[in-house]
Amino acid sequence: MPKSLPKSKRAKDDVLAELRQLRSEDARWKEGRTFSLVYYVDDEHSRLLKEAYGEYMAENGLSPVAFPSLRRMEAEVVSMVAGLFHGDDDVAGTMTTGGTESIMMAVKTAREWARGEKGIARPEIIAPSSVHPAFEKAAHYFDVELRHAATAPDLRVDVRDVERLITPNTAMIVGSAPPYPHGVVDPITELAALAQSRGLLCHVDACLGGLFLPFAKKLGRDIPPFDFSVPGVTSMSADLHKYGYSAKGASVVLHRNRALRRHQFYTYSAWPGGLYASPSMTGTRPGGAIAAAWAVMHYLGEDGYLEHARRILATTDKLIAGINAIPGLRVLGAPEVGVFAFSSDSINVYELADAMEVRGWKLDRQQKPPALHCMITPAHERIADVLLADLRDCASRLAAGEPAPEGSAAMYGMVGAIPDQKQVDGFLLEFLDGVFDRG
Ligand SMILES: *Cc1c(COP(=O)(O)O)cnc(C)c1O
């Protein structure tokens, strides 16, 4: 039976109290015991975001005519990100509501460009197997074919495999800086050079690392070139709601020039409701997300981003060294940002995750190979030592043959053993049904 709308009105404080109560079983991200989804700095930072978001909560970025304030803030945000990425005055972009939307816009751009300028009816895109699923989603939505290139043993995409996959229908080559699973930046210079030599577009997905890598480089880290300074890079995506520390719903997509950005836009001029022009996927665009992004970039400035990057890198270095020192565990590849995964040849890492979960840690499970994922934020500075101690203890108990607590290891083991991808997708559809049916 569908639930009916409450009949009568209710006091505001009462409603808000219940709303806050609802989160009692949520992931406790403030304490640094989870490693994805939330990029938390501190309460003062959160207050700035809330106030900035609240100021423009009602405004709608769909109409730049009605809200020149948002238009100006968006232009400044896009320009600051382009500047971080060594873009020149030709580089142009827009804000979107997130990495997925930015990626969709890059894929749409590639499709329109291939159709319009190369006469390719069914364009193809080549992306590493480690690329974010948003590219699969975009390819699916826009009827583009995505071809997967293998990664080399160092976890970066194998450029020779990319080259092998090029056909007369190829429109774009994708690299990530870095990909989400292992945090190891793809060889962007080589990918872009290959794209350029074949007359193809090249997108760099910097959703995760875009607002981190420039600061890590300034701090002296050895960061390979990944942005518009690389000849052949034609578009980029970068999330502000990740290491940009902004409120949810903020990302940027950039193009090498305005002619390319044209392919992103959508217009419809025959509607009885008026002339319609929209830059991206969504219609209504949340003013709050634009305002919060603008505010946080001015609030932190370069010094603030550098400070957070320094803290995250120090915590990450400590964790990577600590994990590699635990018998049986090893971090995969040589990650460049505060994102990495670790695996084991001697114990079952899914059982390790279950044992850690009993102690209040939520580590994300990965596959191909089985691994556990960490995404470090300033909130993890305080917990690094406790995390390492718990990991060491849990790993040694499992290695000694102590049984793992009941958890999701059995499920992950089972799913990993199913050779048929379609069957696993079937389980995932059932999972979604359950989530959206029962709440
Ligand atoms: C998070 C992420 C995305 C997708 O961003 P959303 O904001 O979750 O839509 C794309 N690429 C990479 C590398 C990411 O980490």
The ligand as an SDF file (V2000), in Angstrom:
LIG
                    3D

 15 15  0  0  0  0  0  0  0  0999 V2000
   33.6960    9.8740   -8.7630 C   0  0  0  0  0  0  0  0  0  0  0  0
   34.2590    9.6650  -10.0890 C   0  0  0  0  0  0  0  0  0  0  0  0
   33.4830    9.8570  -11.2460 C   0  0  0  0  0  0  0  0  0  0  0  0
   31.9880   10.1090  -11.2050 C   0  0  0  0  0  0  0  0  0  0  0  0
   31.6140   11.1920  -10.4360 O   0  0  0  0  0  0  0  0  0  0  0  0
   30.1980   11.3270   -9.7410 P   0  0  0  0  0  0  0  0  0  0  0  0
   30.2830   12.6690   -9.1420 O   0  0  0  0  0  0  0  0  0  0  0  0
   30.0910   10.2220   -8.7240 O   0  0  0  0  0  0  0  0  0  0  0  0
   29.1410   11.2270  -10.7680 O   0  0  0  0  0  0  0  0  0  0  0  0
   34.1280    9.7530  -12.4670 C   0  0  0  0  0  0  0  0  0  0  0  0
   35.4230    9.4490  -12.5490 N   0  0  0  0  0  0  0  0  0  0  0  0
   36.1970    9.2180  -11.4600 C   0  0  0  0  0  0  0  0  0  0  0  0
   37.6380    8.8730  -11.6380 C   0  0  0  0  0  0  0  0  0  0  0  0
   35.6360    9.3080  -10.1970 C   0  0  0  0  0  0  0  0  0  0  0  0
   36.3710    9.0770   -9.0980 O   0  0  0  0  0  0  0  0  0  0  0  0
  1  2  1  0
  2  3  1  0
  2 14  2  0
  3  4  1  0
  3 10  2  0
  4  5  1  0
  5  6  1  0
  6  7  2  0
  6  8  1  0
  6  9  1  0
 10 11  1  0
 11 12  2  0
 12 13  1  0
 12 14  1  0
 14 15  1  0
M  END
$$$$
